[in-house]
Amino acid sequence: MSTFQAPAPARPQHPVVRVAIVFSGKRKSGKDFLSDQLYERCGADVSEIGRLSGPLKKAFADEHGLDFQQLLTDGPYKEQYRAAMIAWGEERRNADPAYFGNIVLAEATKPVLIVSDARRPTDIQFFRDRVARVYTVRVEATQETRATRGWVFQPGVDDAASECGLDAVGAWDLLLLNEGRPNPAGSLGALGAQLEALARAAAVA
């Protein structure tokens, strides 16, 4: 586990969002779970979660006559459309890399925006170009651990840019090794302490 260190201050830009905390990680690494845990620590009064996949799935569902709410789940309905959705999303991003980020940022209403699902360097750069303070968080877990959470390798999905686009990034503000599960008391141990430190840094940014 890395020790969290705040990046240097930057010039304020966005009128509402002063801090963007951008998570990334492989499928079943636990990035959504840890994003939710950070949100609880930051508090609903000052923070919210933005998912780049949200507007992607909504637009894909509308265009193809699918059930948007089902696409938001981790169930078999989403899995049968995942490869097609990835290809469709790539076409949109190639045409306009800021397309989905613009929607998330336009809908933001709190000073701390937790982005749970960055997938490409352009996703991170989008927020760096528009928000005064950006923290990048990488969530990692072994394939064995991910398999216990239901992960199965899918050609065209797990080897696509949507899963591998940030693999080469070496510098993260915070690296979370998510190999375990909360203990019976609900504690995340060292992971929880790292999230607490990040929440405190966001509060004073």
Accessible surface in RSA format (square Angstrom, percent):
REM  Atomic radii and reference values for relative SASA: ProtOr
REM  Chains: A
REM  Algorithm: Lee & Richards
REM  Probe-radius: 1.40
REM  Slices: 20
REM RES _ NUM      All-atoms   Total-Side   Main-Chain    Non-polar    All polar
REM                ABS   REL    ABS   REL    ABS   REL    ABS   REL    ABS   REL
RES MET A   1   119.94  62.1  65.40  43.3  54.53 129.8  62.72  53.3  57.22  75.8
RES SER A   2    40.13  33.9  29.03  38.7  11.10  25.6  37.61  80.1   2.52   3.5
RES THR A   3   113.25  80.5  95.01  96.3  18.24  43.5  63.71  85.6  49.54  74.9
RES PHE A   4    30.94  15.5  12.97   8.0  17.98  46.8  12.97   7.9  17.98  51.4
RES GLN A   5   133.21  74.5 124.48  91.0   8.73  20.8  38.40  81.7  94.81  71.9
RES ALA A   6    58.91  54.2  29.60  45.7  29.31  66.7  29.60  41.7  29.31  77.7
RES PRO A   7    40.90  29.8  25.86  23.6  15.03  54.7  36.90  30.5   4.00  24.8
RES ALA A   8    81.92  75.3  59.04  91.1  22.89  52.1  65.22  91.9  16.70  44.2
RES PRO A   9   108.56  79.1  86.72  79.1  21.83  79.4  86.98  71.8  21.58 134.1
RES ALA A  10    56.33  51.8  33.21  51.2  23.12  52.6  43.74  61.6  12.58  33.3
RES ARG A  11   173.92  73.0 161.72  82.4  12.20  29.0  74.88 102.3  99.03  60.0
RES PRO A  12   104.49  76.2  93.31  85.1  11.18  40.6  93.66  77.3  10.84  67.3
RES GLN A  13    72.26  40.4  37.60  27.5  34.66  82.5  20.77  44.2  51.49  39.1
RES HIS A  14    42.63  23.3  24.81  17.2  17.81  45.6  16.92  17.4  25.71  29.9
RES PRO A  15   126.31  92.1  82.21  74.9  44.11 160.3  94.40  77.9  31.92 198.4
RES VAL A  16    66.49  43.8  51.81  46.9  14.68  35.4  56.29  48.9  10.20  27.7
RES VAL A  17     0.61   0.4   0.00   0.0   0.61   1.5   0.09   0.1   0.52   1.4
RES ARG A  18    87.65  36.8  84.49  43.1   3.16   7.5  46.18  63.1  41.47  25.1
RES VAL A  19     0.00   0.0   0.00   0.0   0.00   0.0   0.00   0.0   0.00   0.0
RES ALA A  20     0.00   0.0   0.00   0.0   0.00   0.0   0.00   0.0   0.00   0.0
RES ILE A  21     0.00   0.0   0.00   0.0   0.00   0.0   0.00   0.0   0.00   0.0
RES VAL A  22     0.64   0.4   0.43   0.4   0.21   0.5   0.43   0.4   0.21   0.6
RES PHE A  23     0.00   0.0   0.00   0.0   0.00   0.0   0.00   0.0   0.00   0.0
RES SER A  24     0.66   0.6   0.66   0.9   0.00   0.0   0.66   1.4   0.00   0.0
RES GLY A  25     7.90   9.7   0.00   N/A   7.90   9.7   0.87   2.4   7.03  15.7
RES LYS A  26    47.19  23.0  47.11  28.9   0.08   0.2  39.52  35.6   7.67   8.2
RES ARG A  27    17.43   7.3  15.44   7.9   1.99   4.7   9.61  13.1   7.82   4.7
RES LYS A  28    69.21  33.8  55.03  33.8  14.18  33.8  38.92  35.0  30.29  32.3
RES SER A  29     0.51   0.4   0.38   0.5   0.13   0.3   0.38   0.8   0.13   0.2
RES GLY A  30    16.42  20.2   0.00   N/A  16.42  20.2  14.61  40.1   1.80   4.0
RES LYS A  31    14.08   6.9  13.42   8.2   0.66   1.6   3.86   3.5  10.22  10.9
RES ASP A  32    65.06  45.6  64.17  63.9   0.89   2.1  23.79  56.0  41.27  41.2
RES PHE A  33    79.54  39.8  74.11  45.9   5.44  14.1  77.67  47.1   1.87   5.4
RES LEU A  34     0.00   0.0   0.00   0.0   0.00   0.0   0.00   0.0   0.00   0.0
RES SER A  35     0.00   0.0   0.00   0.0   0.00   0.0   0.00   0.0   0.00   0.0
RES ASP A  36    55.02  38.5  54.93  54.7   0.09   0.2  18.01  42.4  37.01  36.9
RES GLN A  37    30.67  17.2  30.67  22.4   0.00   0.0   0.08   0.2  30.59  23.2
RES LEU A  38     0.00   0.0   0.00   0.0   0.00   0.0   0.00   0.0   0.00   0.0
RES TYR A  39    68.84  32.1  68.67  39.1   0.17   0.4  42.50  31.9  26.34  32.5
RES GLU A  40   120.19  69.0  91.71  69.4  28.48  67.8  36.73  71.0  83.46  68.1
RES ARG A  41    68.44  28.7  37.08  18.9  31.36  74.7  15.44  21.1  53.01  32.1
RES CYS A  42    21.98  16.6   2.34   2.6  19.64  46.2   5.80  14.7  16.18  17.4
RES GLY A  43    19.89  24.5   0.00   N/A  19.89  24.5  19.89  54.6   0.00   0.0
RES ALA A  44    57.47  52.8  47.51  73.3   9.97  22.7  47.67  67.1   9.80  26.0
RES ASP A  45   115.09  80.6  87.55  87.1  27.54  65.1  50.34 118.5  64.75  64.6
RES VAL A  46    52.33  34.4  52.33  47.4   0.00   0.0  52.33  45.5   0.00   0.0
RES SER A  47     0.58   0.5   0.00   0.0   0.58   1.3   0.00   0.0   0.58   0.8
RES GLU A  48    36.85  21.2  36.16  27.4   0.69   1.6  15.83  30.6  21.01  17.2
RES ILE A  49    43.07  24.5  13.98  10.4  29.09  70.1  13.98  10.1  29.09  78.9
RES GLY A  50     9.11  11.2   0.00   N/A   9.11  11.2   9.11  25.0   0.00   0.0
RES ARG A  51    90.21  37.9  82.86  42.2   7.35  17.5  32.81  44.8  57.40  34.8
RES LEU A  52     2.44   1.4   2.44   1.7   0.00   0.0   2.44   1.7   0.00   0.0
RES SER A  53    18.62  15.7  16.89  22.5   1.72   4.0  10.84  23.1   7.78  10.9
RES GLY A  54    15.74  19.4   0.00   N/A  15.74  19.4  15.64  42.9   0.10   0.2
RES PRO A  55    21.89  16.0  13.47  12.3   8.42  30.6  19.66  16.2   2.23  13.9
RES LEU A  56    16.35   9.1  16.35  11.7   0.00   0.0  16.35  11.5   0.00   0.0
RES LYS A  57    22.90  11.2  22.90  14.0   0.00   0.0   7.88   7.1  15.02  16.0
RES LYS A  58    90.83  44.3  90.83  55.7   0.00   0.0  63.18  56.9  27.65  29.5
RES ALA A  59    23.66  21.8  15.99  24.7   7.67  17.5  21.32  30.0   2.34   6.2
RES PHE A  60     3.97   2.0   3.97   2.5   0.00   0.0   3.97   2.4   0.00   0.0
RES ALA A  61     1.48   1.4   0.64   1.0   0.84   1.9   0.76   1.1   0.72   1.9
RES ASP A  62    94.06  65.9  64.09  63.8  29.96  70.9  33.43  78.7  60.63  60.5
RES GLU A  63   103.79  59.6  67.87  51.3  35.92  85.5  40.03  77.4  63.76  52.1
RES HIS A  64    88.50  48.4  61.61  42.8  26.89  68.8  45.89  47.3  42.60  49.6
RES GLY A  65    71.07  87.6   0.00   N/A  71.07  87.6  38.33 105.2  32.75  73.3
RES LEU A  66    37.49  20.9  17.91  12.8  19.58  49.2  21.00  14.7  16.49  44.4
RES ASP A  67    66.95  46.9  56.68  56.4  10.27  24.3  23.84  56.1  43.11  43.0
RES PHE A  68    47.37  23.7  43.44  26.9   3.93  10.2  43.44  26.3   3.93  11.2
RES GLN A  69   118.50  66.3 115.12  84.1   3.38   8.1  55.91 119.0  62.59  47.5
RES GLN A  70    77.15  43.1  77.15  56.4   0.00   0.0   9.10  19.4  68.05  51.6
RES LEU A  71     0.00   0.0   0.00   0.0   0.00   0.0   0.00   0.0   0.00   0.0
RES LEU A  72    78.86  43.9  53.12  38.0  25.73  64.7  53.32  37.4  25.53  68.7
RES THR A  73    57.36  40.8  49.85  50.5   7.51  17.9  56.00  75.2   1.36   2.1
RES ASP A  74   102.79  72.0  79.23  78.9  23.56  55.7  20.95  49.3  81.84  81.6
RES GLY A  75    23.28  28.7   0.00   N/A  23.28  28.7  21.20  58.2   2.08   4.7
RES PRO A  76   117.55  85.7 109.78 100.1   7.77  28.3 113.91  94.0   3.64  22.6
RES TYR A  77    53.27  24.9  51.03  29.0   2.24   5.8  45.18  34.0   8.09  10.0
RES LYS A  78    14.96   7.3  14.96   9.2   0.00   0.0   1.04   0.9  13.93  14.8
RES GLU A  79    52.64  30.2  41.42  31.3  11.22  26.7  35.15  68.0  17.49  14.3
RES GLN A  80   123.43  69.0  82.50  60.3  40.93  97.4  36.57  77.8  86.86  65.9
RES TYR A  81    60.63  28.3  60.39  34.4   0.24   0.6  32.84  24.7  27.79  34.3
RES ARG A  82    26.86  11.3  26.86  13.7   0.00   0.0   1.33   1.8  25.53  15.5
RES ALA A  83    56.45  51.9  49.56  76.5   6.88  15.7  49.93  70.3   6.51  17.3
RES ALA A  84    56.47  51.9  43.33  66.9  13.13  29.9  51.63  72.7   4.84  12.8
RES MET A  85    10.23   5.3  10.23   6.8   0.00   0.0  10.23   8.7   0.00   0.0
RES ILE A  86    28.83  16.4  22.45  16.7   6.38  15.4  27.92  20.1   0.91   2.5
RES ALA A  87    56.36  51.8  49.64  76.6   6.71  15.3  54.98  77.4   1.38   3.6
RES TRP A  88    21.62   8.7  18.84   9.1   2.79   6.5  16.76   8.9   4.86   7.9
RES GLY A  89     0.78   1.0   0.00   N/A   0.78   1.0   0.78   2.1   0.00   0.0
RES GLU A  90    40.52  23.3  40.18  30.4   0.33   0.8  24.09  46.6  16.43  13.4
RES GLU A  91   120.97  69.5 112.45  85.1   8.52  20.3  43.89  84.9  77.08  62.9
RES ARG A  92    70.20  29.5  69.19  35.3   1.01   2.4  19.65  26.9  50.55  30.6
RES ARG A  93    17.53   7.4  15.63   8.0   1.90   4.5   7.27   9.9  10.26   6.2
RES ASN A  94   118.36  81.6  87.61  84.7  30.75  74.0  29.67  71.4  88.69  85.7
RES ALA A  95    88.40  81.3  47.67  73.6  40.73  92.7  58.72  82.7  29.68  78.6
RES ASP A  96    57.41  40.2  55.82  55.6   1.59   3.8  21.27  50.1  36.14  36.0
RES PRO A  97    72.93  53.2  66.31  60.4   6.62  24.1  66.79  55.1   6.15  38.2
RES ALA A  98    18.82  17.3  17.59  27.1   1.23   2.8  18.75  26.4   0.06   0.2
RES TYR A  99    70.60  33.0  67.93  38.6   2.67   6.9  45.13  33.9  25.47  31.4
RES PHE A 100     3.64   1.8   3.43   2.1   0.22   0.6   3.43   2.1   0.22   0.6
RES GLY A 101     5.62   6.9   0.00   N/A   5.62   6.9   2.96   8.1   2.66   6.0
RES ASN A 102    67.49  46.5  63.26  61.1   4.23  10.2  22.48  54.1  45.01  43.5
RES ILE A 103    54.74  31.1  51.25  38.2   3.49   8.4  54.74  39.4   0.00   0.0
RES VAL A 104     9.04   5.9   5.47   5.0   3.57   8.6   7.00   6.1   2.03   5.5
RES LEU A 105    11.62   6.5  10.41   7.4   1.21   3.0  10.45   7.3   1.18   3.2
RES ALA A 106    86.98  80.0  46.22  71.3  40.76  92.7  57.76  81.3  29.22  77.4
RES GLU A 107   122.81  70.5 103.76  78.5  19.05  45.4  47.12  91.1  75.70  61.8
RES ALA A 108    10.84  10.0   0.00   0.0  10.84  24.7   2.56   3.6   8.28  21.9
RES THR A 109    95.49  67.9  73.38  74.4  22.11  52.7  65.83  88.4  29.65  44.8
RES LYS A 110    59.43  29.0  59.43  36.5   0.00   0.0  34.86  31.4  24.57  26.2
RES PRO A 111    33.16  24.2  33.16  30.2   0.00   0.0  33.16  27.4   0.00   0.0
RES VAL A 112     1.62   1.1   1.62   1.5   0.00   0.0   1.62   1.4   0.00   0.0
RES LEU A 113     2.20   1.2   2.20   1.6   0.00   0.0   2.20   1.5   0.00   0.0
RES ILE A 114     0.00   0.0   0.00   0.0   0.00   0.0   0.00   0.0   0.00   0.0
RES VAL A 115     0.00   0.0   0.00   0.0   0.00   0.0   0.00   0.0   0.00   0.0
RES SER A 116     0.00   0.0   0.00   0.0   0.00   0.0   0.00   0.0   0.00   0.0
RES ASP A 117     5.35   3.7   4.84   4.8   0.51   1.2   3.90   9.2   1.45   1.4
RES ALA A 118     2.17   2.0   0.00   0.0   2.17   4.9   0.00   0.0   2.17   5.7
RES ARG A 119    45.66  19.2  41.26  21.0   4.41  10.5  11.97  16.4  33.70  20.4
RES ARG A 120    22.74   9.5  22.74  11.6   0.00   0.0  20.64  28.2   2.09   1.3
RES PRO A 121    74.11  54.0  69.29  63.2   4.82  17.5  71.38  58.9   2.72  16.9
RES THR A 122    65.44  46.5  60.80  61.6   4.64  11.1  57.94  77.8   7.49  11.3
RES ASP A 123     7.87   5.5   5.59   5.6   2.29   5.4   2.29   5.4   5.59   5.6
RES ILE A 124     8.83   5.0   8.83   6.6   0.00   0.0   8.83   6.4   0.00   0.0
RES GLN A 125    86.26  48.2  85.98  62.8   0.27   0.7  37.29  79.4  48.97  37.1
RES PHE A 126    10.18   5.1   6.66   4.1   3.51   9.1   9.92   6.0   0.26   0.7
RES PHE A 127     0.40   0.2   0.40   0.2   0.00   0.0   0.40   0.2   0.00   0.0
RES ARG A 128   113.99  47.9  98.61  50.3  15.38  36.6  27.87  38.1  86.13  52.2
RES ASP A 129    78.61  55.1  58.75  58.5  19.86  47.0  20.77  48.9  57.83  57.7
RES ARG A 130    81.80  34.3  78.98  40.3   2.82   6.7  26.22  35.8  55.58  33.7
RES VAL A 131     1.96   1.3   0.00   0.0   1.96   4.7   0.00   0.0   1.96   5.3
RES ALA A 132    13.17  12.1  11.31  17.4   1.86   4.2  11.31  15.9   1.86   4.9
RES ARG A 133    36.07  15.1  35.16  17.9   0.90   2.2   6.22   8.5  29.85  18.1
RES VAL A 134    15.05   9.9   4.18   3.8  10.87  26.2   4.18   3.6  10.87  29.5
RES TYR A 135     0.38   0.2   0.38   0.2   0.00   0.0   0.08   0.1   0.30   0.4
RES THR A 136     1.85   1.3   1.85   1.9   0.00   0.0   1.03   1.4   0.82   1.2
RES VAL A 137     0.06   0.0   0.06   0.1   0.00   0.0   0.06   0.1   0.00   0.0
RES ARG A 138    16.58   7.0  16.58   8.4   0.00   0.0   0.00   0.0  16.58  10.0
RES VAL A 139     0.60   0.4   0.00   0.0   0.60   1.4   0.00   0.0   0.60   1.6
RES GLU A 140    73.70  42.3  70.35  53.2   3.35   8.0  20.75  40.1  52.95  43.2
RES ALA A 141    18.20  16.7   0.00   0.0  18.20  41.4   3.52   5.0  14.68  38.9
RES THR A 142    67.68  48.1  58.91  59.7   8.76  20.9  64.13  86.1   3.55   5.4
RES GLN A 143   108.85  60.9 104.84  76.6   4.02   9.6  22.79  48.5  86.06  65.3
RES GLU A 144   129.46  74.3 122.83  92.9   6.63  15.8  72.13 139.5  57.33  46.8
RES THR A 145    20.55  14.6  17.19  17.4   3.36   8.0   8.79  11.8  11.77  17.8
RES ARG A 146    12.24   5.1  12.24   6.2   0.00   0.0   0.18   0.3  12.05   7.3
RES ALA A 147    53.18  48.9  37.55  57.9  15.63  35.6  37.86  53.3  15.32  40.6
RES THR A 148   101.84  72.4  67.61  68.5  34.23  81.6  72.30  97.1  29.54  44.7
RES ARG A 149    47.91  20.1  27.87  14.2  20.04  47.7  27.27  37.3  20.63  12.5
RES GLY A 150    52.76  65.1   0.00   N/A  52.76  65.1  32.23  88.4  20.53  46.0
RES TRP A 151    23.85   9.6  19.20   9.3   4.64  10.9  19.47  10.4   4.38   7.1
RES VAL A 152   107.27  70.6 102.47  92.8   4.80  11.6 105.59  91.7   1.68   4.5
RES PHE A 153   102.62  51.3  88.05  54.5  14.57  37.9  88.05  53.4  14.57  41.7
RES GLN A 154    52.31  29.3  51.68  37.8   0.62   1.5  21.07  44.8  31.24  23.7
RES PRO A 155   105.73  77.1  88.50  80.7  17.24  62.7  88.91  73.4  16.82 104.6
RES GLY A 156    43.47  53.6   0.00   N/A  43.47  53.6  32.90  90.3  10.57  23.7
RES VAL A 157     2.58   1.7   2.58   2.3   0.00   0.0   2.58   2.2   0.00   0.0
RES ASP A 158    12.73   8.9   4.36   4.3   8.37  19.8   4.00   9.4   8.72   8.7
RES ASP A 159    87.86  61.5  60.73  60.4  27.13  64.2  31.52  74.2  56.33  56.2
RES ALA A 160    20.69  19.0  12.84  19.8   7.85  17.9  20.69  29.1   0.00   0.0
RES ALA A 161    50.23  46.2  36.94  57.0  13.30  30.2  42.05  59.2   8.19  21.7
RES SER A 162    10.38   8.8   7.31   9.8   3.07   7.1   6.52  13.9   3.86   5.4
RES GLU A 163    11.41   6.5   2.26   1.7   9.14  21.8   3.44   6.7   7.96   6.5
RES CYS A 164    44.51  33.7  34.47  38.4  10.04  23.6  19.80  50.2  24.71  26.6
RES GLY A 165    25.88  31.9   0.00   N/A  25.88  31.9  13.73  37.7  12.15  27.2
RES LEU A 166     4.01   2.2   2.04   1.5   1.97   4.9   2.08   1.5   1.92   5.2
RES ASP A 167    71.32  50.0  43.80  43.6  27.52  65.1  29.27  68.9  42.05  41.9
RES ALA A 168   103.74  95.4  67.69 104.5  36.06  82.0  78.91 111.1  24.83  65.8
RES VAL A 169    49.37  32.5  33.85  30.6  15.53  37.4  39.85  34.6   9.52  25.8
RES GLY A 170    77.22  95.2   0.00   N/A  77.22  95.2  38.64 106.0  38.58  86.4
RES ALA A 171    84.81  78.0  68.42 105.6  16.39  37.3  75.04 105.7   9.77  25.9
RES TRP A 172    43.06  17.3  15.49   7.5  27.57  64.7  12.80   6.8  30.26  49.1
RES ASP A 173    33.99  23.8  24.24  24.1   9.75  23.1   4.75  11.2  29.24  29.2
RES LEU A 174     0.08   0.0   0.08   0.1   0.00   0.0   0.08   0.1   0.00   0.0
RES LEU A 175    48.40  27.0  48.35  34.6   0.05   0.1  48.35  34.0   0.05   0.1
RES LEU A 176     0.00   0.0   0.00   0.0   0.00   0.0   0.00   0.0   0.00   0.0
RES LEU A 177    72.15  40.2  63.88  45.7   8.27  20.8  63.88  44.9   8.27  22.3
RES ASN A 178     8.14   5.6   8.14   7.9   0.00   0.0   0.00   0.0   8.14   7.9
RES GLU A 179    79.79  45.8  61.13  46.2  18.66  44.4  49.22  95.2  30.57  25.0
RES GLY A 180    46.64  57.5   0.00   N/A  46.64  57.5  36.33  99.7  10.31  23.1
RES ARG A 181   167.86  70.5 136.25  69.5  31.61  75.3  62.94  86.0 104.92  63.6
RES PRO A 182    58.52  42.7  40.38  36.8  18.14  65.9  40.56  33.5  17.96 111.6
RES ASN A 183    69.56  48.0  58.97  57.0  10.59  25.5  31.71  76.3  37.85  36.6
RES PRO A 184   153.22 111.7 107.21  97.7  46.00 167.2 121.64 100.4  31.57 196.2
RES ALA A 185    96.79  89.0  53.33  82.3  43.46  98.9  66.20  93.2  30.59  81.0
RES GLY A 186    50.90  62.8   0.00   N/A  50.90  62.8  29.14  80.0  21.76  48.7
RES SER A 187    53.12  44.9  41.14  54.9  11.98  27.6  30.96  65.9  22.15  31.0
RES LEU A 188    23.10  12.9   6.51   4.7  16.59  41.7  11.39   8.0  11.72  31.5
RES GLY A 189    46.73  57.6   0.00   N/A  46.73  57.6  37.97 104.2   8.75  19.6
RES ALA A 190    52.21  48.0  35.52  54.8  16.69  38.0  42.02  59.2  10.19  27.0
RES LEU A 191    17.45   9.7  16.78  12.0   0.67   1.7  16.78  11.8   0.67   1.8
RES GLY A 192     6.13   7.6   0.00   N/A   6.13   7.6   6.13  16.8   0.00   0.0
RES ALA A 193    63.64  58.5  51.21  79.0  12.43  28.3  57.28  80.7   6.36  16.9
RES GLN A 194    20.18  11.3  17.22  12.6   2.96   7.0  19.70  41.9   0.48   0.4
RES LEU A 195     0.00   0.0   0.00   0.0   0.00   0.0   0.00   0.0   0.00   0.0
RES GLU A 196    73.27  42.1  73.24  55.4   0.03   0.1  22.42  43.4  50.85  41.5
RES ALA A 197    28.20  25.9  24.41  37.7   3.80   8.6  24.98  35.2   3.22   8.5
RES LEU A 198     0.00   0.0   0.00   0.0   0.00   0.0   0.00   0.0   0.00   0.0
RES ALA A 199     8.59   7.9   5.24   8.1   3.35   7.6   5.52   7.8   3.07   8.1
RES ARG A 200   150.30  63.1 146.05  74.4   4.25  10.1  75.12 102.7  75.18  45.6
RES ALA A 201    15.65  14.4   9.15  14.1   6.50  14.8  14.41  20.3   1.25   3.3
RES ALA A 202     0.75   0.7   0.75   1.2   0.00   0.0   0.75   1.1   0.00   0.0
RES ALA A 203    65.69  60.4  43.09  66.5  22.60  51.4  47.52  66.9  18.17  48.1
RES VAL A 204   129.54  85.2  96.35  87.2  33.19  80.0 103.48  89.9  26.06  70.7
RES ALA A 205    37.46  34.4   1.11   1.7  36.35  82.7  26.07  36.7  11.39  30.2
END  Absolute sums over single chains surface
CHAIN  1 A     9860.9       7502.4       2358.6       5794.5       4066.5
END  Absolute sums over all chains
TOTAL          9860.9       7502.4       2358.6       5794.5       4066.5
